[in-house]
Structure formats: C-alpha cells, structure tokens
Amino acid sequence: MSTAYLVVTLATVVVNAGAAVADFARAKFVLANCDQLGLSRSWLPLLGGLKAAGAAGLLLGLAGVPYVGVAAAAGLVLFFAGAIIVHIRARVLAKIPFPGGFLALAAASLAFAATTP
C-alpha cells in the first residue's frame, strides 16, 4: 500500500464522515443547501447514512478487505456524480465545487483501491 493511497483514502474517509455527521446533526448549512436544491429534509438520514457507509467501507478496504473498499469508493463516486447532477438541475452552479471535490477524492480513492494488489 502506497503512502498516496493511504493519504487520499483517509482524506476521503474524513470528509465523508464529517459530511455524514453534519447530515445527521441537521447542520444549518446542510438545511440551507437542501432548501436551495429543492431536496426534502427527510432525505438527510439516508444521505448521511450513504456517506457514512462509504467512509466505513473505505476503512475496511484499508484494513484488508479490498473488494469492500473498491465497492465503497465506487458507491461514493456514483453518489457525488448524482449530487453534481442535482446541483445542475437546480441551477445551483456556484456550489458545484463542493460535490466536485468529494467526487475527485472518491475517484482517486477508487483508482488507488482498484489498482493496489
């Protein structure tokens, strides 16, 4: 396992775990974002759960269960690609860098997880 793989994947875990906590806590910025995007606040537990599951799966991948790590990274890539689509459809273009950054981290984690023996 390379240092880059470890650093990128741990960064992905930290940001997704933090985002999940913010979703579960119904942080003010999360609620404002939901309102701007036209998402029901009732979706927050599911969205937070998906982010938390992705973070946990990435940790399992680092701990020696590589297929779970690959699946978690792929799930996060799909999740954040969907988030970008939601932002575009709602015409909230100024906030696309946020899911874009999460997507970039997830994609890098996926690339590392899929190519590390």
MARBA-3410 file (N, C-alpha, C, O; in Angstrom, 1 decimal):
117
0.9,-1.2,0.0,0.0,0.0,0.0,0.9,1.2,0.0,1.8,1.4,0.8 ~ 0.6,2.1,-0.9,1.5,3.3,-1.0,1.0,4.4,-0.1,-0.1,4.4,0.4 ~ 1.9,5.3,0.2,1.5,6.4,1.1,0.5,7.3,0.4,-0.4,7.8,1.1 ~ 0.5,7.5,-0.9,-0.5,8.3,-1.6,-1.9,7.6,-1.4,-2.9,8.3,-1.1 ~ -2.0,6.3,-1.6,-3.2,5.6,-1.4,-3.8,5.8,0.0,-4.9,6.1,0.2
-2.9,5.7,1.0,-3.3,5.8,2.4,-3.8,7.3,2.7,-4.9,7.5,3.3 ~ -3.0,8.3,2.2,-3.4,9.7,2.5,-4.7,10.0,1.8,-5.6,10.6,2.4 ~ -4.8,9.7,0.5,-6.0,10.1,-0.3,-7.3,9.4,0.3,-8.3,10.0,0.5 ~ -7.1,8.1,0.6,-8.3,7.4,1.1,-8.7,7.8,2.5,-9.9,7.9,2.8 ~ -7.7,8.1,3.4,-8.0,8.6,4.7,-8.7,10.0,4.6,-9.6,10.3,5.4
-8.2,10.9,3.7,-8.8,12.2,3.5,-10.3,12.0,3.0,-11.2,12.7,3.5 ~ -10.5,11.0,2.2,-11.9,10.7,1.7,-12.8,10.2,2.8,-13.9,10.6,2.9 ~ -12.2,9.4,3.7,-12.9,8.9,4.9,-13.3,10.1,5.8,-14.4,10.2,6.2 ~ -12.3,11.0,6.1,-12.6,12.1,7.0,-13.7,13.0,6.5,-14.6,13.4,7.2 ~ -13.6,13.4,5.2,-14.5,14.4,4.7,-15.9,13.8,4.6,-16.9,14.5,4.8
-16.0,12.5,4.2,-17.3,11.9,4.2,-17.9,11.6,5.5,-19.1,11.7,5.7 ~ -17.1,11.2,6.5,-17.6,11.0,7.8,-18.1,12.4,8.4,-19.1,12.4,9.1 ~ -17.3,13.4,8.1,-17.7,14.7,8.6,-19.0,15.2,8.0,-19.9,15.8,8.6 ~ -19.2,14.9,6.7,-20.4,15.3,6.0,-21.6,14.5,6.5,-22.7,15.0,6.6 ~ -21.3,13.2,6.8,-22.4,12.4,7.4,-22.9,12.9,8.8,-24.0,13.0,9.0
-21.9,13.3,9.6,-22.2,13.9,10.9,-23.0,15.2,10.7,-24.0,15.4,11.4 ~ -22.6,16.0,9.8,-23.4,17.2,9.5,-24.8,16.9,9.1,-25.7,17.6,9.4 ~ -25.0,15.9,8.2,-26.3,15.5,7.8,-27.1,15.0,9.0,-28.3,15.4,9.1 ~ -26.6,14.1,9.8,-27.3,13.6,10.9,-27.6,14.7,11.9,-28.7,14.6,12.6 ~ -26.8,15.7,12.1,-27.0,16.8,13.1,-27.9,17.9,12.5,-28.2,18.8,13.2
-28.2,17.7,11.2,-29.0,18.8,10.5,-28.4,20.1,10.7,-29.0,21.1,11.1 ~ -27.1,20.2,10.4,-26.4,21.5,10.5,-27.1,22.5,9.6,-27.7,22.2,8.6 ~ -27.0,23.8,10.0,-27.6,24.9,9.3,-27.3,24.9,7.9,-28.1,25.1,7.0 ~ -26.0,24.8,7.5,-25.6,24.8,6.1,-26.2,23.7,5.3,-26.4,23.8,4.1 ~ -26.3,22.5,6.0,-26.9,21.4,5.3,-28.4,21.7,5.0,-28.9,21.4,3.9
-29.1,22.2,5.9,-30.5,22.5,5.7,-30.7,23.6,4.7,-31.6,23.5,3.8 ~ -29.8,24.6,4.7,-29.9,25.6,3.7,-29.6,25.1,2.3,-30.3,25.4,1.3 ~ -28.7,24.1,2.2,-28.4,23.5,0.9,-29.5,22.7,0.4,-29.9,22.7,-0.8 ~ -30.2,21.9,1.3,-31.4,21.2,0.9,-32.4,22.1,0.4,-33.0,21.8,-0.7 ~ -32.7,23.2,1.0,-33.7,24.1,0.6,-33.3,24.7,-0.8,-34.2,24.8,-1.6
-32.1,25.1,-1.0,-31.7,25.6,-2.2,-31.8,24.6,-3.4,-32.2,25.0,-4.5 ~ -31.5,23.4,-3.1,-31.6,22.3,-4.1,-33.0,21.7,-4.3,-33.2,21.0,-5.2 ~ -33.9,22.1,-3.4,-35.3,21.6,-3.5,-35.4,20.1,-3.0,-36.3,19.4,-3.4 ~ -34.4,19.7,-2.1,-34.5,18.4,-1.6,-35.3,18.4,-0.3,-35.2,19.3,0.5 ~ -36.0,17.4,0.0,-36.7,17.2,1.2,-35.7,16.9,2.3,-34.8,16.2,2.2
-36.0,17.6,3.5,-35.1,17.4,4.6,-35.2,15.9,5.1,-34.3,15.5,5.9 ~ -36.3,15.3,4.8,-36.5,13.9,5.2,-35.4,12.9,4.6,-35.3,11.8,5.0 ~ -34.7,13.4,3.6,-33.7,12.6,2.9,-32.4,12.6,3.7,-31.5,11.8,3.4 ~ -32.2,13.5,4.6,-30.9,13.7,5.3,-30.4,12.4,6.0,-29.2,12.1,5.8 ~ -31.2,11.7,6.7,-30.7,10.4,7.3,-30.2,9.4,6.3,-29.2,8.8,6.5
-30.9,9.3,5.1,-30.4,8.4,4.1,-29.1,8.9,3.5,-28.2,8.1,3.3 ~ -29.1,10.2,3.1,-27.8,10.7,2.5,-26.7,10.6,3.5,-25.6,10.2,3.1 ~ -26.9,10.9,4.8,-25.8,10.8,5.8,-25.4,9.3,5.9,-24.2,9.0,6.1 ~ -26.4,8.4,5.9,-26.1,7.0,6.0,-25.2,6.5,4.9,-24.3,5.7,5.1 ~ -25.5,7.0,3.6,-24.7,6.6,2.5,-23.3,7.1,2.6,-22.4,6.3,2.3
-23.1,8.3,3.0,-21.8,8.8,3.2,-21.0,8.1,4.3,-19.8,7.8,4.1 ~ -21.7,7.8,5.4,-21.1,7.0,6.5,-20.7,5.6,6.0,-19.6,5.1,6.4 ~ -21.6,5.0,5.3,-21.3,3.7,4.8,-20.1,3.7,3.9,-19.3,2.8,3.9 ~ -20.0,4.7,3.0,-18.9,4.8,2.1,-17.6,5.0,2.9,-16.6,4.4,2.6 ~ -17.6,5.8,3.9,-16.4,6.0,4.8,-16.0,4.7,5.5,-14.8,4.4,5.5
-17.0,4.0,6.0,-16.7,2.8,6.7,-16.1,1.7,5.7,-15.2,1.0,6.1 ~ -16.7,1.7,4.6,-16.2,0.7,3.5,-14.8,1.0,3.1,-14.0,0.1,2.9 ~ -14.5,2.3,3.0,-13.1,2.7,2.6,-12.1,2.2,3.7,-11.0,1.7,3.5 ~ -12.6,2.4,5.0,-11.7,1.9,6.1,-11.5,0.4,6.1,-10.4,-0.1,6.3 ~ -12.6,-0.3,5.8,-12.5,-1.8,5.6,-11.5,-2.1,4.5,-10.7,-3.1,4.6
-11.6,-1.4,3.4,-10.6,-1.6,2.3,-9.2,-1.4,2.8,-8.3,-2.2,2.4 ~ -8.9,-0.4,3.6,-7.6,-0.2,4.1,-7.2,-1.2,5.1,-6.0,-1.5,5.2 ~ -8.2,-1.8,5.7,-7.9,-2.8,6.8,-7.7,-4.2,6.2,-7.4,-5.2,6.9 ~ -7.8,-4.3,4.9,-7.5,-5.6,4.3,-8.7,-6.3,3.6,-8.6,-7.5,3.2 ~ -9.8,-5.6,3.4,-10.9,-6.2,2.7,-11.1,-5.4,1.4,-11.9,-4.5,1.3
-10.2,-5.7,0.4,-10.1,-4.8,-0.7,-11.4,-4.6,-1.6,-11.6,-3.5,-2.1 ~ -12.1,-5.7,-1.7,-13.3,-5.6,-2.5,-14.4,-4.6,-1.9,-15.1,-4.0,-2.6 ~ -14.4,-4.6,-0.6,-15.3,-3.7,0.1,-14.8,-2.2,-0.1,-15.7,-1.4,-0.4 ~ -13.5,-2.0,-0.1,-13.0,-0.7,-0.3,-13.3,-0.2,-1.7,-13.7,0.9,-2.0 ~ -13.2,-1.1,-2.7,-13.5,-0.8,-4.1,-14.9,-0.4,-4.3,-15.3,0.6,-4.9
-15.8,-1.3,-3.7,-17.2,-1.1,-3.8,-17.7,0.3,-3.1,-18.5,1.0,-3.6 ~ -17.0,0.5,-1.9,-17.4,1.8,-1.2,-16.9,3.0,-2.0,-17.7,4.0,-2.2 ~ -15.7,3.0,-2.6,-15.3,4.1,-3.4,-16.1,4.3,-4.6,-16.5,5.4,-5.0 ~ -16.5,3.2,-5.3,-17.4,3.2,-6.5,-18.8,3.8,-6.1,-19.3,4.6,-6.8 ~ -19.3,3.4,-4.9,-20.5,4.0,-4.5,-20.5,5.5,-4.2,-21.4,6.2,-4.5
-19.4,5.9,-3.6,-19.2,7.3,-3.4,-19.0,8.1,-4.7,-19.5,9.2,-4.8 ~ -18.4,7.5,-5.7,-18.3,8.2,-7.0,-19.7,8.4,-7.6,-20.0,9.5,-8.0 ~ -20.5,7.3,-7.5,-21.8,7.5,-8.1,-22.7,8.5,-7.3,-23.4,9.2,-7.8 ~ -22.5,8.4,-5.9,-23.2,9.3,-5.1,-22.9,10.8,-5.4,-23.9,11.6,-5.6 ~ -21.7,11.1,-5.6,-21.3,12.5,-5.8,-21.5,12.9,-7.3,-21.7,14.1,-7.5
-21.5,12.0,-8.2,-21.9,12.3,-9.6,-23.3,12.7,-9.6,-23.7,13.6,-10.2 ~ -24.1,11.9,-8.8,-25.6,12.3,-8.7,-25.7,13.6,-8.0,-26.6,14.4,-8.4 ~ -24.9,14.0,-7.0,-25.0,15.3,-6.3,-24.7,16.4,-7.3,-25.4,17.4,-7.3 ~ -23.8,16.2,-8.2,-23.5,17.2,-9.2,-24.7,17.4,-10.1,-25.0,18.5,-10.5 ~ -25.3,16.3,-10.5,-26.5,16.4,-11.4,-27.6,17.1,-10.7,-28.2,17.9,-11.3
-27.8,16.9,-9.4,-28.8,17.6,-8.7,-28.5,19.1,-8.6,-29.4,19.9,-8.8 ~ -27.3,19.4,-8.4,-26.9,20.9,-8.4,-27.1,21.5,-9.8,-27.6,22.6,-9.9 ~ -26.8,20.8,-10.8,-27.0,21.4,-12.2,-28.5,21.5,-12.5,-29.0,22.5,-13.0 ~ -29.3,20.5,-12.1,-30.8,20.6,-12.4,-31.4,21.7,-11.6,-32.4,22.3,-12.1 ~ -30.9,21.9,-10.4,-31.5,23.0,-9.5,-30.9,24.4,-9.9,-31.2,25.4,-9.3
-29.9,24.4,-10.8,-29.2,25.6,-11.2,-28.5,26.3,-10.0,-28.5,27.5,-9.9 ~ -27.9,25.4,-9.1,-27.1,25.9,-8.0,-25.7,25.7,-8.4,-25.0,24.9,-7.8 ~ -25.2,26.4,-9.4,-23.9,26.1,-10.0,-22.7,26.6,-9.2,-21.7,26.0,-9.2 ~ -23.0,27.6,-8.4,-21.9,28.1,-7.5,-21.4,27.1,-6.5,-20.3,27.3,-6.0 ~ -22.2,26.2,-6.1,-21.8,25.2,-5.1,-21.3,23.9,-5.7,-21.1,23.0,-4.9
-21.2,23.8,-7.0,-20.7,22.5,-7.6,-19.3,22.2,-7.1,-19.0,21.0,-7.1 ~ -18.4,23.1,-6.8,-17.1,22.7,-6.4,-17.1,21.8,-5.1,-16.2,21.0,-4.9 ~ -18.1,21.9,-4.3,-18.2,21.1,-3.1,-18.4,19.6,-3.4,-17.5,18.8,-3.1 ~ -19.5,19.2,-4.1,-19.6,17.8,-4.5,-18.5,17.4,-5.5,-18.1,16.3,-5.6 ~ -18.0,18.4,-6.3,-16.9,18.1,-7.2,-15.6,17.7,-6.5,-14.9,16.8,-6.9
-15.3,18.3,-5.4,-14.2,17.9,-4.6,-14.3,16.6,-3.9,-13.4,15.8,-3.9 ~ -15.5,16.3,-3.4,-15.8,15.0,-2.9,-15.7,13.9,-3.9,-15.2,12.8,-3.7 ~ -16.2,14.2,-5.1,-16.1,13.3,-6.3,-14.7,13.0,-6.6,-14.3,11.9,-6.9 ~ -13.9,14.1,-6.7,-12.5,13.9,-7.0,-11.8,13.0,-6.0,-11.0,12.1,-6.4 ~ -12.0,13.2,-4.7,-11.4,12.3,-3.7,-11.9,10.9,-3.8,-11.1,10.0,-3.7
-13.2,10.7,-4.1,-13.8,9.4,-4.2,-13.2,8.7,-5.4,-12.9,7.5,-5.4 ~ -13.0,9.4,-6.5,-12.5,8.8,-7.8,-11.0,8.4,-7.6,-10.6,7.4,-8.0 ~ -10.3,9.3,-6.9,-8.9,9.0,-6.6,-8.8,7.7,-5.7,-7.9,6.9,-5.9 ~ -9.6,7.7,-4.7,-9.7,6.5,-3.8,-10.0,5.3,-4.6,-9.4,4.2,-4.4 ~ -11.0,5.4,-5.5,-11.3,4.2,-6.3,-10.2,3.8,-7.2,-9.9,2.6,-7.3
-9.5,4.7,-7.8,-8.3,4.4,-8.7,-7.3,3.7,-7.9,-6.7,2.7,-8.3 ~ -7.0,4.2,-6.7,-6.0,3.5,-5.8,-6.4,2.1,-5.4,-5.7,1.2,-5.5 ~ -7.7,2.1,-4.9,-8.2,0.8,-4.4,-8.3,-0.3,-5.5,-8.0,-1.5,-5.3 ~ -8.6,0.1,-6.7,-8.8,-0.8,-7.8,-7.5,-1.3,-8.4,-7.4,-2.4,-9.0 ~ -6.4,-0.6,-8.1,-5.1,-0.9,-8.8,-4.1,-1.4,-7.7,-3.0,-1.7,-8.1
-4.4,-1.4,-6.5,-3.5,-1.8,-5.5,-3.7,-3.3,-5.2,-4.8,-3.7,-4.9 ~ -2.6,-4.0,-5.3,-2.7,-5.5,-5.1,-3.0,-5.9,-3.7,-3.1,-7.1,-3.3
END
